[in-house]
Amino acid sequence: MTVLAAAIPAKGPIGMTEEDDLALVKRTTSGDVEAFGELVRRHEQIVYNLAFRFVRDPDRAEDMAQEAFLKAFRLLDGFRGDCNFSTWLYRVTCSVCLTELRRLKRRREVALEPRHVARAAAERQGPSEEQELIRHCVSKLPERYAAIITLYYLRGIPYEEIAEIMEVPLGTLKTWMHRARRQLKQMVEKELAEYDVDASE
């Protein structure tokens, strides 16, 4: 991410940070690359964090975040301000990350922590280890369910914005969330049960 930001010239602090995102978008589409540089600097940490929640690898998350900004730049003419720029950018980031996860799945790569990491986390039984176990299980959910859980629980984004990001009706999103929670609960219980069996042997 910092590589992309560094590649875009900075105009300086005067006036730039006082503009809202929409004004910066308009300047960018008018040919002001410096305005897009400010958008990158303003949102790069959130975009990176979101990418990392999907791929759980720092280097790959940085690649995905850069790809998300590059794709956003290419598609910026299509942004009409019907939603917050951040919501639109989340949508672009999710699309890039889900495409990468599908590619990894086709290549049979493991994008998140391997199974033994989850078991070790359960064995240590600390709060952070429990979170790692849950994240491991989230990675095994169907892609759209993993995206919803990531956005809602790990990024704190409300249902309405997630529905916009996923481009589905709110009712559909709530149905998916119910199914995602149920599947996640079953996965966590299975991981814990398997650990108990191993520990008793």
N, C-alpha and C positions, 0 to 999 in steps of 0.2 A: 504494500500500500504506500509506504513512504517513497518507494521508487517512482510510482506514478505521480504522486504529489510533487516530488522534486523535479520531475520532468516538465511540469507546467509552471511557467514563470509567475512569480508573485508580484502583484502590483504594490503591495505595502498595506499597512494597517488602516490608513486614512479612508474612512467612508465605506470600505469594502464589507467589513463585518456588520455594519449597520443595516445592510440591505437584507430583505427577506429572500427565501429560496426562489420564489417565483420571479422576482426581479433579476436574480442571477441567471435563471434559466433563460429569460428573455434576452439578456445581454449575450449569453452564450450562443443562442440561435441567431443572433445578429452578427456573429463572428468574433466575439470577444472571448478568446481562449482563457484569459486570466480569470474571467468570471467562473468558468467551469473549474479552474484550479481551486477557487475558494469553495465551491460546492464539494469538491473532493476532500479538502482539508476539514470542512465542516462535518462531513458524514463518514469519513474513512474508518474511524474506530468502530462505529456501529455496524457498518457493512462488514468489516473484518470479523467482528464478534459473531455476527449472524452466520457468516460463511464457516467460521470455526465450529459453531454448533452443529453444522451439517457434516463436515468432513473430519473434525477432530484431529487435524494435523496442521501445525502452524505454517509450514511452507506451502502446503496445498491450499490452505485457507487464504493465504496472501495472494496466491495465483488466482483463486476464485474471486477475491475481492477486486483485484485489478481487472479481471475479465468483466466483472459486473459493471465497473465504471466505464470501461471501454464500450460495452454494449449500451449502457445508458447514454453515452455521448452520441453513439450512432442513432439511437432511437429518440433523441431529445426533441426533434421536430414534431414527434407525435404526442408529446406531453402537452395537454391543453389546460392543465390546472383544475381538472374535475375532482381531484383528490390532492392531499398533501404530497409534495415532492418526495418526502421521506417514505410515504406509503408506496408510491410508484417505484421508488428505488428499491424498497424491500422486495417488491414483486419481481423486479429485474434480477435481483440477487438470488432470490429463491429459484427462479427459472434457470439461472446459470448453475447453481449448486445441484439442483435435481437432475439436470442434464449430465453433470459430472458423476453423480452417484449412479445413474443408469449406465454410463460408460464403464464405471468401475465394476458394476455388477455383471455386465457382459464379459468383462475380462476376468471375472471371478476374483477380484481383489477385495481385501477387507479395508473399508474406509475408516472404521472406528476401532476401538480397542478390541483385541482378540479375547477369546473366551476366558483364558486363564487370568487375564487382568480383572475381569468381572468377578471371578471366584476369589481372587486375592482380596478384592475390595470387600466382598461380603465377609471374608474371614476376619479382616481387621475390625469391622463393625463400627467404624467411626462415622460421623456425619458426612464428611466429604467423600468417604469411600462408598457410602450408600448412594450418594448422588452420582458417583461414577457408574455404579451398577445400573441405576435407572437410565443414565445416558447410553450405556451399552445396549440396554434393551430397546431404547428409542431407536437406535440405529438399525434394529432388526424389523421395525414396523414397515408396512408399505410406505412408499415415499410420501404420499400426500398426508398420511397420518403422522409421520415423523415431522413433516413441515409444520403441521398444525400444533403439535405438542411443543415443538421448538419455539415457535412464535409466541404461543400463549404463556407457557410456563417459564421458559428460559429467557424470553425477551420482554414479557409483560405487555404484549400488544393485545388490545381488546378485540372481541369477536368481530365487531363491525369492520375494523381495519383489516383483520385477517381475511374476512370474506372478500374484501376489495383486492387484497394481494393475491388470493387464490382464484379470484374471478368466479366465485360461486355464490348462489343465494345464501342468505344468513341461515335459513332453515337447513339447507344441505350441509353447511359448515357444522351446525350443532349436531346433526346426525353423525357426521364423520368424527367429531370430537367424542361423542358417546362411544362409538366403536373403537376409537383409538385408545381411550382410557381403559376399556374392557380388555382389549388385547394386551396393552401394556401391563395391566395388573396380572394377567395370566402369565406373561413372560417373566415378570419379576418373581412371582410365586414359584414358577418352575425352576428358575435359577437358584433360588434359595433352597428349594427341596433337593435339587441335585447336589448342592454343596453339603447339605445335612447328611446325605447318603455317603458322599465321599469322606466326610469327616468321621463317620462312624466305622468306616472300614479299617 
